[in-house]
Amino acid sequence: LTINHHLSMHYSSIFKHFGPAYGWWLFAFEQFNGKLEWVNLNGHADGEMEY
């Protein structure tokens, strides 16, 4: 399960608690996802992922 999929499972509860997305946004999450994508955890270079 990627971080984007994990976060998407929480969107319904987030919308219920915080209201419509135009009142807030998830840019910080998206930016962090981009940084996580390039963390080398499996010995592969350049953000290459295993599937």
Phi and psi restraints in degrees (range 20) as a CNS / XPLOR table:
assign (resid 1 and name C) (resid 2 and name N)
       (resid 2 and name CA) (resid 2 and name C) 1.0 -79.1 20.0 2
assign (resid 2 and name N) (resid 2 and name CA)
       (resid 2 and name C) (resid 3 and name N) 1.0 165.2 20.0 2
assign (resid 2 and name C) (resid 3 and name N)
       (resid 3 and name CA) (resid 3 and name C) 1.0 -62.9 20.0 2
assign (resid 3 and name N) (resid 3 and name CA)
       (resid 3 and name C) (resid 4 and name N) 1.0 -35.8 20.0 2
assign (resid 3 and name C) (resid 4 and name N)
       (resid 4 and name CA) (resid 4 and name C) 1.0 -63.9 20.0 2
assign (resid 4 and name N) (resid 4 and name CA)
       (resid 4 and name C) (resid 5 and name N) 1.0 -41.6 20.0 2
assign (resid 4 and name C) (resid 5 and name N)
       (resid 5 and name CA) (resid 5 and name C) 1.0 -66.1 20.0 2
assign (resid 5 and name N) (resid 5 and name CA)
       (resid 5 and name C) (resid 6 and name N) 1.0 -40.2 20.0 2
assign (resid 5 and name C) (resid 6 and name N)
       (resid 6 and name CA) (resid 6 and name C) 1.0 -62.2 20.0 2
assign (resid 6 and name N) (resid 6 and name CA)
       (resid 6 and name C) (resid 7 and name N) 1.0 -47.2 20.0 2
assign (resid 6 and name C) (resid 7 and name N)
       (resid 7 and name CA) (resid 7 and name C) 1.0 -63.3 20.0 2
assign (resid 7 and name N) (resid 7 and name CA)
       (resid 7 and name C) (resid 8 and name N) 1.0 -37.3 20.0 2
assign (resid 7 and name C) (resid 8 and name N)
       (resid 8 and name CA) (resid 8 and name C) 1.0 -64.2 20.0 2
assign (resid 8 and name N) (resid 8 and name CA)
       (resid 8 and name C) (resid 9 and name N) 1.0 -25.3 20.0 2
assign (resid 8 and name C) (resid 9 and name N)
       (resid 9 and name CA) (resid 9 and name C) 1.0 -70.4 20.0 2
assign (resid 9 and name N) (resid 9 and name CA)
       (resid 9 and name C) (resid 10 and name N) 1.0 -19.3 20.0 2
assign (resid 9 and name C) (resid 10 and name N)
       (resid 10 and name CA) (resid 10 and name C) 1.0 -97.4 20.0 2
assign (resid 10 and name N) (resid 10 and name CA)
       (resid 10 and name C) (resid 11 and name N) 1.0 -6.3 20.0 2
assign (resid 10 and name C) (resid 11 and name N)
       (resid 11 and name CA) (resid 11 and name C) 1.0 -58.1 20.0 2
assign (resid 11 and name N) (resid 11 and name CA)
       (resid 11 and name C) (resid 12 and name N) 1.0 -41.9 20.0 2
assign (resid 11 and name C) (resid 12 and name N)
       (resid 12 and name CA) (resid 12 and name C) 1.0 -61.7 20.0 2
assign (resid 12 and name N) (resid 12 and name CA)
       (resid 12 and name C) (resid 13 and name N) 1.0 -43.2 20.0 2
assign (resid 12 and name C) (resid 13 and name N)
       (resid 13 and name CA) (resid 13 and name C) 1.0 -70.5 20.0 2
assign (resid 13 and name N) (resid 13 and name CA)
       (resid 13 and name C) (resid 14 and name N) 1.0 -33.6 20.0 2
assign (resid 13 and name C) (resid 14 and name N)
       (resid 14 and name CA) (resid 14 and name C) 1.0 -64.4 20.0 2
assign (resid 14 and name N) (resid 14 and name CA)
       (resid 14 and name C) (resid 15 and name N) 1.0 -44.9 20.0 2
assign (resid 14 and name C) (resid 15 and name N)
       (resid 15 and name CA) (resid 15 and name C) 1.0 -63.6 20.0 2
assign (resid 15 and name N) (resid 15 and name CA)
       (resid 15 and name C) (resid 16 and name N) 1.0 -37.2 20.0 2
assign (resid 15 and name C) (resid 16 and name N)
       (resid 16 and name CA) (resid 16 and name C) 1.0 -65.0 20.0 2
assign (resid 16 and name N) (resid 16 and name CA)
       (resid 16 and name C) (resid 17 and name N) 1.0 -39.0 20.0 2
assign (resid 16 and name C) (resid 17 and name N)
       (resid 17 and name CA) (resid 17 and name C) 1.0 -79.6 20.0 2
assign (resid 17 and name N) (resid 17 and name CA)
       (resid 17 and name C) (resid 18 and name N) 1.0 -37.8 20.0 2
assign (resid 17 and name C) (resid 18 and name N)
       (resid 18 and name CA) (resid 18 and name C) 1.0 -111.9 20.0 2
assign (resid 18 and name N) (resid 18 and name CA)
       (resid 18 and name C) (resid 19 and name N) 1.0 -5.1 20.0 2
assign (resid 18 and name C) (resid 19 and name N)
       (resid 19 and name CA) (resid 19 and name C) 1.0 86.0 20.0 2
assign (resid 19 and name N) (resid 19 and name CA)
       (resid 19 and name C) (resid 20 and name N) 1.0 -166.6 20.0 2
assign (resid 19 and name C) (resid 20 and name N)
       (resid 20 and name CA) (resid 20 and name C) 1.0 -59.9 20.0 2
assign (resid 20 and name N) (resid 20 and name CA)
       (resid 20 and name C) (resid 21 and name N) 1.0 149.2 20.0 2
assign (resid 20 and name C) (resid 21 and name N)
       (resid 21 and name CA) (resid 21 and name C) 1.0 -64.7 20.0 2
assign (resid 21 and name N) (resid 21 and name CA)
       (resid 21 and name C) (resid 22 and name N) 1.0 -24.6 20.0 2
assign (resid 21 and name C) (resid 22 and name N)
       (resid 22 and name CA) (resid 22 and name C) 1.0 -65.9 20.0 2
assign (resid 22 and name N) (resid 22 and name CA)
       (resid 22 and name C) (resid 23 and name N) 1.0 -17.2 20.0 2
assign (resid 22 and name C) (resid 23 and name N)
       (resid 23 and name CA) (resid 23 and name C) 1.0 -80.1 20.0 2
assign (resid 23 and name N) (resid 23 and name CA)
       (resid 23 and name C) (resid 24 and name N) 1.0 -17.3 20.0 2
assign (resid 23 and name C) (resid 24 and name N)
       (resid 24 and name CA) (resid 24 and name C) 1.0 -155.5 20.0 2
assign (resid 24 and name N) (resid 24 and name CA)
       (resid 24 and name C) (resid 25 and name N) 1.0 168.0 20.0 2
assign (resid 24 and name C) (resid 25 and name N)
       (resid 25 and name CA) (resid 25 and name C) 1.0 -144.7 20.0 2
assign (resid 25 and name N) (resid 25 and name CA)
       (resid 25 and name C) (resid 26 and name N) 1.0 170.3 20.0 2
assign (resid 25 and name C) (resid 26 and name N)
       (resid 26 and name CA) (resid 26 and name C) 1.0 -111.8 20.0 2
assign (resid 26 and name N) (resid 26 and name CA)
       (resid 26 and name C) (resid 27 and name N) 1.0 27.8 20.0 2
assign (resid 26 and name C) (resid 27 and name N)
       (resid 27 and name CA) (resid 27 and name C) 1.0 -59.0 20.0 2
assign (resid 27 and name N) (resid 27 and name CA)
       (resid 27 and name C) (resid 28 and name N) 1.0 -38.5 20.0 2
assign (resid 27 and name C) (resid 28 and name N)
       (resid 28 and name CA) (resid 28 and name C) 1.0 -61.3 20.0 2
assign (resid 28 and name N) (resid 28 and name CA)
       (resid 28 and name C) (resid 29 and name N) 1.0 -40.8 20.0 2
assign (resid 28 and name C) (resid 29 and name N)
       (resid 29 and name CA) (resid 29 and name C) 1.0 -63.4 20.0 2
assign (resid 29 and name N) (resid 29 and name CA)
       (resid 29 and name C) (resid 30 and name N) 1.0 -45.0 20.0 2
assign (resid 29 and name C) (resid 30 and name N)
       (resid 30 and name CA) (resid 30 and name C) 1.0 -63.9 20.0 2
assign (resid 30 and name N) (resid 30 and name CA)
       (resid 30 and name C) (resid 31 and name N) 1.0 -40.5 20.0 2
assign (resid 30 and name C) (resid 31 and name N)
       (resid 31 and name CA) (resid 31 and name C) 1.0 -64.0 20.0 2
assign (resid 31 and name N) (resid 31 and name CA)
       (resid 31 and name C) (resid 32 and name N) 1.0 -43.0 20.0 2
assign (resid 31 and name C) (resid 32 and name N)
       (resid 32 and name CA) (resid 32 and name C) 1.0 -65.7 20.0 2
assign (resid 32 and name N) (resid 32 and name CA)
       (resid 32 and name C) (resid 33 and name N) 1.0 -38.0 20.0 2
assign (resid 32 and name C) (resid 33 and name N)
       (resid 33 and name CA) (resid 33 and name C) 1.0 -59.2 20.0 2
assign (resid 33 and name N) (resid 33 and name CA)
       (resid 33 and name C) (resid 34 and name N) 1.0 -41.0 20.0 2
assign (resid 33 and name C) (resid 34 and name N)
       (resid 34 and name CA) (resid 34 and name C) 1.0 -61.8 20.0 2
assign (resid 34 and name N) (resid 34 and name CA)
       (resid 34 and name C) (resid 35 and name N) 1.0 -39.3 20.0 2
assign (resid 34 and name C) (resid 35 and name N)
       (resid 35 and name CA) (resid 35 and name C) 1.0 -70.0 20.0 2
assign (resid 35 and name N) (resid 35 and name CA)
       (resid 35 and name C) (resid 36 and name N) 1.0 -40.6 20.0 2
assign (resid 35 and name C) (resid 36 and name N)
       (resid 36 and name CA) (resid 36 and name C) 1.0 -63.0 20.0 2
assign (resid 36 and name N) (resid 36 and name CA)
       (resid 36 and name C) (resid 37 and name N) 1.0 -31.8 20.0 2
assign (resid 36 and name C) (resid 37 and name N)
       (resid 37 and name CA) (resid 37 and name C) 1.0 -60.5 20.0 2
assign (resid 37 and name N) (resid 37 and name CA)
       (resid 37 and name C) (resid 38 and name N) 1.0 -28.7 20.0 2
assign (resid 37 and name C) (resid 38 and name N)
       (resid 38 and name CA) (resid 38 and name C) 1.0 -97.0 20.0 2
assign (resid 38 and name N) (resid 38 and name CA)
       (resid 38 and name C) (resid 39 and name N) 1.0 3.8 20.0 2
assign (resid 38 and name C) (resid 39 and name N)
       (resid 39 and name CA) (resid 39 and name C) 1.0 -76.0 20.0 2
assign (resid 39 and name N) (resid 39 and name CA)
       (resid 39 and name C) (resid 40 and name N) 1.0 126.2 20.0 2
assign (resid 39 and name C) (resid 40 and name N)
       (resid 40 and name CA) (resid 40 and name C) 1.0 -87.9 20.0 2
assign (resid 40 and name N) (resid 40 and name CA)
       (resid 40 and name C) (resid 41 and name N) 1.0 101.1 20.0 2
assign (resid 40 and name C) (resid 41 and name N)
       (resid 41 and name CA) (resid 41 and name C) 1.0 -109.3 20.0 2
assign (resid 41 and name N) (resid 41 and name CA)
       (resid 41 and name C) (resid 42 and name N) 1.0 -15.1 20.0 2
assign (resid 41 and name C) (resid 42 and name N)
       (resid 42 and name CA) (resid 42 and name C) 1.0 -119.7 20.0 2
assign (resid 42 and name N) (resid 42 and name CA)
       (resid 42 and name C) (resid 43 and name N) 1.0 14.0 20.0 2
assign (resid 42 and name C) (resid 43 and name N)
       (resid 43 and name CA) (resid 43 and name C) 1.0 82.1 20.0 2
assign (resid 43 and name N) (resid 43 and name CA)
       (resid 43 and name C) (resid 44 and name N) 1.0 0.8 20.0 2
assign (resid 43 and name C) (resid 44 and name N)
       (resid 44 and name CA) (resid 44 and name C) 1.0 -89.7 20.0 2
assign (resid 44 and name N) (resid 44 and name CA)
       (resid 44 and name C) (resid 45 and name N) 1.0 147.6 20.0 2
assign (resid 44 and name C) (resid 45 and name N)
       (resid 45 and name CA) (resid 45 and name C) 1.0 -93.3 20.0 2
assign (resid 45 and name N) (resid 45 and name CA)
       (resid 45 and name C) (resid 46 and name N) 1.0 159.3 20.0 2
assign (resid 45 and name C) (resid 46 and name N)
       (resid 46 and name CA) (resid 46 and name C) 1.0 59.1 20.0 2
assign (resid 46 and name N) (resid 46 and name CA)
       (resid 46 and name C) (resid 47 and name N) 1.0 34.3 20.0 2
assign (resid 46 and name C) (resid 47 and name N)
       (resid 47 and name CA) (resid 47 and name C) 1.0 73.6 20.0 2
assign (resid 47 and name N) (resid 47 and name CA)
       (resid 47 and name C) (resid 48 and name N) 1.0 13.8 20.0 2
assign (resid 47 and name C) (resid 48 and name N)
       (resid 48 and name CA) (resid 48 and name C) 1.0 -65.2 20.0 2
assign (resid 48 and name N) (resid 48 and name CA)
       (resid 48 and name C) (resid 49 and name N) 1.0 132.0 20.0 2
assign (resid 48 and name C) (resid 49 and name N)
       (resid 49 and name CA) (resid 49 and name C) 1.0 -108.5 20.0 2
assign (resid 49 and name N) (resid 49 and name CA)
       (resid 49 and name C) (resid 50 and name N) 1.0 154.5 20.0 2
assign (resid 49 and name C) (resid 50 and name N)
       (resid 50 and name CA) (resid 50 and name C) 1.0 -94.6 20.0 2
assign (resid 50 and name N) (resid 50 and name CA)
       (resid 50 and name C) (resid 51 and name N) 1.0 143.4 20.0 2
